[in-house]
């Protein structure tokens, strides 16, 4: 039964962390601001180090560069508005601005998922087919994989944003989140969202489960190959080349899958706190993990600082 009397919504307010008092919000503002600045700085350092060192001009570091750019844009799309809302909980966001934020959030977020898949494929080829690595993972292939990731992210974002913002929003305008996300927005609609929620679930399965399955298959083949290596030192070195990627994959997919593949939740505060992991911490985690666990990056960084590389 359509609603005849309603007030059309033209702008939204983020509930964010307004449940906390001023002092707690100020503390969160300080923590998130530091993490945000570290994210920008660390990704910029990774990009600079890779660009300046020809030894790092390989497929693995090409994908890492693209991932750093995507993660930076992803953080910029979410965190500044979140920081503003912590200081001013009543600050509004217009529907076009909300749609824009959702578009960039989905584009870069989905792009990251498929870039991690491409990086998993790169590690598979490097370990399971090392003699043909340079042929299989040529420049053209790397560009095609990166372009494919961007294309999937862009097309999925267009479909999802068009779907969500074709809904009418009535009466309530408080988003139970700290950024414009699909489920919190659908909750504000005064129309039946059952079909759109089902479509969103199918898309989530495609952009989360499919990459996870491909990465899982890659690592099954990688582990099988590594266990066949005779020397313990060789096995250790092979595992070390995958450790950074696997760490990022577990954190990234663990948190996003919990939010998007679980049934509807009435604990929106819990969802928001979990969302902090993949919107604030993960973009910083990638460069930190790759720099701390990767000898090549650490040596290149030391050389850039004029210090002797690690022995």
C-alpha positions in Angstrom: 0.0 0.0 0.0 1.7 3.2 -1.1 2.1 6.0 1.5 0.2 9.1 0.5 1.3 11.4 3.3 5.0 11.8 3.7 7.8 14.3 3.8 10.3 13.9 1.0 13.9 13.8 2.2 16.4 16.0 0.4 19.4 15.6 2.8 20.7 13.2 5.3 22.4 13.3 8.7 25.0 10.7 9.8 24.3 9.1 13.1 27.9 8.1 13.1 29.3 8.0 16.7 26.9 10.6 18.1 25.9 8.1 20.8 29.3 8.9 22.4 29.9 12.0 24.4 32.0 15.0 23.2 35.2 13.9 24.9 35.0 10.4 23.4 34.2 11.8 20.0 37.2 14.2 20.3 39.4 11.2 21.2 38.1 9.2 18.2 38.7 12.3 16.0 42.3 12.5 17.1 42.9 8.7 16.5 41.2 8.6 13.1 42.9 11.8 12.0 46.3 10.3 12.8 45.5 7.1 11.1 44.2 9.0 8.0 47.4 11.1 7.8 49.5 7.9 8.2 47.5 6.3 5.4 48.2 9.2 3.0 51.8 9.4 4.0 52.6 5.6 3.9 50.9 5.1 0.6 52.7 8.1 -0.9 56.0 6.6 0.4 55.2 3.2 -1.2 54.4 4.8 -4.5 57.5 7.0 -4.5 59.9 4.1 -3.5 58.5 1.8 -6.2 58.7 4.6 -8.8 62.3 5.5 -8.0 63.7 1.9 -7.8 63.9 0.0 -11.1 64.4 -3.2 -9.1 60.8 -2.9 -8.0 59.4 -2.4 -11.5 57.9 -5.9 -11.5 54.3 -7.1 -11.8 54.0 -7.6 -8.0 54.9 -4.0 -7.3 52.9 -2.7 -10.2 49.8 -4.1 -8.6 50.9 -2.8 -5.2 51.2 0.7 -6.7 47.7 0.5 -8.2 46.4 -0.8 -4.9 48.0 2.0 -3.0 46.4 4.6 -5.3 43.0 2.9 -4.9 43.3 2.6 -1.2 44.2 6.3 -0.9 41.2 7.3 -3.0 39.0 5.0 -0.9 40.2 6.6 2.3 39.7 10.1 0.9 36.1 9.2 -0.1 35.2 8.2 3.5 37.4 9.5 6.3 37.2 13.4 5.9 33.4 13.4 6.1 33.6 11.0 9.1 36.0 13.3 10.9 33.7 16.3 10.2 30.8 14.4 11.6 32.7 13.6 14.8 33.1 17.3 15.5 29.7 18.3 14.2 27.1 15.4 14.4 24.3 17.6 13.0 26.1 18.4 9.8 24.0 17.4 6.8 24.9 15.8 3.5 22.8 16.3 0.4 21.4 13.4 -1.7 23.8 14.2 -4.6 26.8 14.3 -2.3 25.7 11.1 -0.6 25.3 9.4 -4.0 28.8 10.6 -5.0 30.3 9.2 -1.8 28.6 5.9 -2.3 29.8 5.8 -5.9 33.5 6.3 -5.0 33.3 4.0 -2.0 32.0 1.2 -4.1 34.2 1.8 -7.1 37.5 1.8 -5.1 36.3 -0.8 -2.6 35.3 -3.4 -5.3 38.4 -2.5 -7.3 40.5 -3.4 -4.2 38.9 -6.8 -4.0 39.8 -7.7 -7.6 43.3 -6.1 -7.3 44.0 -8.5 -4.4 42.8 -11.3 -6.6 45.1 -10.2 -9.4 48.0 -10.1 -6.9 47.1 -13.6 -5.8 47.3 -14.8 -9.4 50.6 -13.0 -9.7 52.0 -15.0 -6.7 50.6 -18.2 -8.1 52.4 -17.7 -11.4 55.6 -16.7 -9.7 55.8 -19.8 -7.5 54.0 -22.4 -9.5 55.3 -21.4 -13.0 58.5 -19.4 -12.4 60.2 -20.2 -15.7 57.3 -18.6 -17.7 56.6 -15.9 -15.1 58.0 -13.0 -17.3 56.0 -14.3 -20.3 52.7 -14.8 -18.5 52.8 -11.7 -16.4 53.9 -9.3 -19.1 53.2 -5.6 -19.1 50.1 -6.1 -21.3 48.6 -8.7 -18.9 49.2 -6.6 -15.8 47.5 -3.6 -17.4 44.6 -5.8 -18.5 44.2 -7.2 -15.0 44.3 -3.8 -13.4 42.0 -2.2 -16.0 39.6 -5.1 -15.5 39.5 -4.5 -11.7 38.8 -0.8 -12.2 36.1 -1.6 -14.8 34.3 -4.1 -12.5 34.4 -1.6 -9.6 33.1 1.3 -11.8 30.3 -0.7 -13.5 29.1 -2.2 -10.2 29.1 1.2 -8.5 27.0 2.6 -11.3 24.4 -0.2 -11.0 24.2 0.0 -7.2 24.1 3.8 -6.9 21.4 3.9 -9.6 19.4 1.2 -7.8 19.6 2.8 -4.3 18.9 6.4 -5.3 15.9 5.4 -7.5 14.2 4.7 -4.1 12.0 7.4 -2.5 13.3 8.6 0.9 10.6 9.7 3.3 10.3 11.2 6.8 13.5 9.8 8.5 16.8 11.2 7.3 19.3 9.9 9.9 21.7 7.3 8.4 22.7 4.7 11.0 26.3 4.9 9.8 29.3 7.3 9.4 29.1 7.2 5.6 26.6 6.6 2.8 26.4 2.8 2.5 23.8 0.7 0.7 22.0 -1.1 3.6 21.6 2.0 5.9 20.2 4.0 3.0 17.7 1.3 2.0 16.4 1.3 5.6 15.4 4.9 5.1 13.3 4.2 2.0 9.5 4.3 2.3 9.2 1.7 -0.6 9.6 -2.0 -0.6 13.3 -2.8 -0.9 13.1 -6.7 -0.9 14.0 -7.1 -4.6 16.8 -4.5 -4.4 18.2 -6.1 -1.3 18.3 -9.4 -3.0 20.1 -7.9 -6.0 22.6 -6.3 -3.6 23.2 -9.7 -1.9 23.8 -11.3 -5.3 26.3 -8.5 -6.3 28.0 -8.8 -2.9 28.4 -12.6 -3.5 30.0 -11.9 -6.9 32.4 -9.2 -5.7 33.4 -10.8 -2.4 32.9 -14.6 -2.7 34.2 -15.0 -6.2 37.5 -13.2 -5.5 37.9 -15.1 -2.3 37.4 -18.5 -4.1 39.9 -17.5 -6.7 42.5 -16.5 -4.1 41.8 -19.6 -2.1 42.4 -21.8 -5.2 45.6 -19.9 -5.9 46.9 -20.5 -2.4 46.0 -24.2 -2.5 48.1 -24.5 -5.6 50.9 -22.3 -4.1 51.1 -24.3 -0.9 51.1 -27.6 -2.8 54.0 -26.4 -4.9 55.9 -25.0 -1.9 55.7 -28.3 0.0 57.4 -30.0 -2.9 60.4 -27.7 -2.6 63.3 -29.8 -1.1 65.1 -27.2 1.0 63.7 -25.6 4.1 65.3 -22.3 3.1 63.5 -22.4 -0.3 60.2 -23.1 1.4 60.7 -20.3 3.8 61.5 -17.8 1.1 58.5 -18.9 -1.0 56.1 -18.5 1.9 57.6 -15.1 2.7 56.7 -13.8 -0.7 53.1 -14.6 0.0 52.8 -13.6 3.6 52.2 -9.9 3.1 49.4 -10.5 0.5 47.8 -13.2 2.6 47.7 -11.0 5.7 46.0 -8.1 3.8 43.5 -10.5 2.2 42.4 -12.1 5.5 41.8 -8.7 7.2 40.1 -7.2 4.1 37.8 -10.0 3.2 37.1 -11.0 6.8 35.6 -7.7 7.8 33.8 -6.9 4.6 32.3 -10.3 4.4 31.0 -10.1 7.9 29.2 -6.8 7.1 27.8 -7.6 3.6 27.2 -11.3 3.6 25.5 -11.7 7.0 21.7 -11.4 7.6 20.2 -8.0 8.5 21.6 -6.7 11.7 19.8 -4.5 14.3 23.1 -3.7 16.0 24.1 -0.8 13.8 26.7 0.4 16.3 28.5 -3.0 16.1 28.4 -2.7 12.3 29.9 0.8 12.4 32.7 -0.3 14.7 33.5 -3.2 12.3 33.3 -0.9 9.3 36.1 1.2 10.9 38.4 -1.8 10.3 38.0 -1.8 6.5 37.5 1.9 6.0 40.2 3.3 8.3 42.6 0.6 9.3 42.9 -1.5 6.1 44.0 1.3 3.8 46.9 1.9 6.3 47.5 -1.8 6.8 48.5 -2.5 3.2 51.6 -0.2 3.0 52.6 -1.0 6.6 52.4 -4.8 6.0 54.2 -4.7 2.6 56.9 -2.4 3.9 57.6 -4.2 7.3 57.4 -7.8 5.9 59.0 -7.2 2.5 62.8 -7.0 2.4 62.9 -5.5 -1.1 60.7 -2.6 -0.1 62.7 -2.1 3.2 66.0 -2.1 1.3 64.7 0.3 -1.3 63.4 2.6 1.4 66.7 2.6 3.2 68.6 3.4 0.0 66.2 6.3 -0.6 67.0 7.6 2.9 70.8 7.2 2.1 71.3 4.3 4.5 72.8 0.9 4.0 70.3 -1.8 3.0 69.7 -4.7 5.4 72.0 -7.6 4.9 
